Amino acid sequence: MNVAVSFDSSATPAQLPIRRSRFGRGKRTPVARWFWEIDRVLLLLVTILIGVGLIAVAAASPAAGVRYSGNGVTVASRYYFWMQLAWTMMAVPVMLVVSALPQKAARRMALMMGLFFLLCLALVPVIGSSANGATRWIAIGPAKFQPSEFLKPMFAVGMAWLLSLRARNPELPFALISVVPMGLIAVLLMKQPDFGQTVIFGAVWMVLLIVGGASIRLIGSLIGAGMGAVVTAYFFYSVATERINKFLFKQGDTYQVDRAHATLTNGGLLGTGPGAGTQKFTLPEPHTDYIFSVIGEEFGLIACIAIACLYFAIVARVCLRLMREDDDFLLLASAGLVAQFGFQALINMLVNVGLAPSKGMTLPFISYGGSSMIALSIGFGLLLAFTRENPHLKEATYTVRWTGR
């Protein structure tokens, strides 16, 4: 069979068939809309961060395996790496699905989940499981989760929604009303005890009040009350007294801080090389709280600076996008979520370099942990959803008006 093919050399470019990409701007499929509306730079930055986290957990996993082996139990050297990889494979799809939700649906989901995890937090003293002298987890069979980790992003969204209602009814004191849930959460956290998470919740709340336009008098009063609460905690709360004394006066057991400093500085600028670290085996929690020190030993202080810059780039990217946002709720929710993310990273790094009291707090997307990874993925998915925009509306140069004809 002969097939004749002819080409019309006189055809204009407009008459020639056009092959369109399934992700082209003109496409209206859900995936294509998501791809063009999402902040792709922000998505790239968090993808790099997750990749760095897997490498860091792989480096810290042998030290953690040695630490938790004993009494007839042997933990494989790569156990925590494979577990983290499994958590990542579950968490990343969750983040992408949440980021694709319509903004109203994302807000509704966050509010409902916030109420659920607040209830779970209230149940921790009753049915919670303890570890290292703290009761912060709820066990379900062999698995357990930390309600406060999941509550953090939901708290930011819930407070943003509450404070955004002021535009509808300026007479109601929504800033003062927000003191009630903040105070309840603080009491529940301090009972665990978890002073570090209390600081994170309080800092996010303060950021939301400032961004929401609370009066200077109220902000000053809350700052004064916060300082008074820290002083009171120092004198009457044994956990705070111990941590502050270790940090300011070098009293008591400073083993964790000393080991973190020794590990962080052992690698110099370029590090000892992957797997060549030795000081990491002396760290109390090399795969979670002190993973930043492990990175410093094996990959060098330059790698630590690069990671800090990566966190800063994520926060700066969100702040730049918020300068164009005119929706009160989206502005407040995005500010609260990125503040929670940034404060957690900052506190963990400050603890590792000895500039903040020691506290059990993970480094976002880098430290090992199922609750932390999934909760952070939900929170970052919400952040991606709330910073999503329609490029067609932003680029339109004309307005269609309804004339009634």
Salt bridges, closest charged atoms under 4 A:
GLU37 OE1 - ARG388 NE 3.13
ASP39 OD2 - ARG317 NE 2.99
ASP39 OD2 - ARG321 NE 3.25
GLU149 OE1 - LYS152 NZ 3.34
ASP194 OD2 - ARG136 NE 3.78
GLU242 OE2 - LYS246 NZ 3.26
GLU298 OE2 - LYS280 NZ 2.47
GLU389 OE2 - ARG321 NH2 3.72
GLU395 OE2 - ARG25 NH1 3.69
